[in-house]
Amino acid sequence: MTPPERDLELVGITKRFGEFTAVDEVSLVMPSGSFFALLGPSGCGKTTMLRMIAGLETPTAGRVLIGGRDVTTTKAHERPVNTVFQSYALFPHLDVAENVAFGLRRRRERDVDARVAAALELVELGAMAGRKPTRLSGGQQQRVALARAVVNNPAVLLLDEPLGALDLKLRRQMQVELKRIQNEVGLTFVHVTHDQEEAMTMADTVAVMNAGRIEQLGPPQELYDLPRTAFVANFLGRSNLVPGTVVDGGDVLGIDAGGVRMQLPASRAAVSEGEVLVGIRPEKVRLLTDDAAPEPGATVLGPGTVEDVSFCGVSTEYIVRVPGVGPLVVFAQNLAADVPVARGDEVRLTWSPRHAFALPGESTTPAADVADEAPRPAVVAR
C-alpha cells in the first residue's frame, strides 16, 4: 500500500553523541495533515529528533521518510520541510512582505506577490506588509516567521518551541492562532515543546518523551486521563500517587493502600497485580468536612490535616496530609456556596473509582517532600 503523500515516518531513529544516546530507537508515524506534539523536559531528545527530521542532524541509525520517500541522507534545503524557531530570525532591513518572500525569490518561483499576500492574510498581517520587523510586537514577528514558512507549502512544518519568547497572554493567543492556521492550510505540524498546556491545547496527538524514548503516545485527553507511567502522570499535569498492593483481581481491582481499601476498573490499570501506584488527579478529589457523606461506592481517605491553602483564581489548592499515606493535593473550584477550609482543619478526601488509575509500583518518580510515615511519595510535583 502506498503511504499517504505527506506522512512523516521515523523508523528506528537513533542519535548518539559519543557515549550519550539522545534519541534511542524511536519509531512512529505522524499522519499527513495532523498536528503532532513532541513533549518532554529539557534533554529528553525532542529537539534532536526535530533536527533529524529537518536534516540538521544525521541519525546514527534509522530512517526518516516523508511521503514514503527516504530523506535520511537528503540535505536540509532539499527536504520538503520548513522550521519555525523560538528566535524569529527575521531580516531587519527587509519589510514584512519581503521577509516572507525571501525564499520564493531565491528559488525564482512564480506568483510571489500573490502567494505572499495570501500567507500574510492567513496570519492576519496583510495590513502590515510594508512594516519593518522592528516595528512589530513579539507575537506579530512570530506570525511573520510562520507566514515565511507556510508560504513555501512544505510537506512538514516543524515548530521548535515557537512560543517560548512570548509572554503568557500572547502565548495563549498564539496557541489558538496556530491551531486555526494548521486547520486552514492542512499541513503536517510537528511541535516541540516542554509546555504541557501548549501540547494539550493544540495537538491532535502528543508523544511524551523521556530519556530519548517515547513514554506514551496518544490524544491529549487520553494521556491526561489515563497515563501509563508515573513520568507521564507527573509531566502532563499533576497527580497524587499512592502506593498500594492489589488484593483482588477481576474487572474491578481491589487495592490495599496504607490500610485503606480502594477500587478501580481493571481497564484503568497499567498492571493488575502486585505493587501499584494508585493515581488520582487533584481536581477529581473532593474535600469532606464534618459529617458530610461521600457518594455511594466512593474511595475515602482520612481524616487528614490541611497543611496548606493556596488561592489560584478559579480554584484553590489544598495540601492535605493523611497519616500512613502522606500529603495529597486537592484542587477545589471556587464556588460562592462552598464552605471555606482553613489550614489546620481536619478533612476527609474522596473520589470516584472511575477517575482513578493504577501504575506499576516500581515506577520512577521525582523527589518530593514527604513525612517520615509515608513509605513513598503520595504527591508528585509537576
ABEGO torsion letter per residue (X at the ends): XBBBAABBBBBGBBBBBEABBABBGBBBBBBBGBBBBBBEBBGAGAAAAAAAAAGABBBABEBBBBGGBBAAABBAAABBBBBBBABAGBBAABBAAAAAAAAAAAAGBBGAAAAAAAAAAAAGAAAAAABBAAABBAAAAAAAAAAAAAAAGBABBBBBGAAAABBAAAAAAAAAAAAAAAAAAGBBBBBBBABAAAAAAABABBBBBBGGBBABBEBAAAAAABBABAAAAAABEBBBBBBBBBABBEABBBBBBGGBBBBBBAAABABABEBBBBBBBAAABBBBBEABBBBBGBBBBOBBBBABBBBAGABBBBBBBBBGAEBBBBBBBBBAABBBBBBGBBBBBBBBAAABBBBBAABBBBBBBBBAABABBABBBX
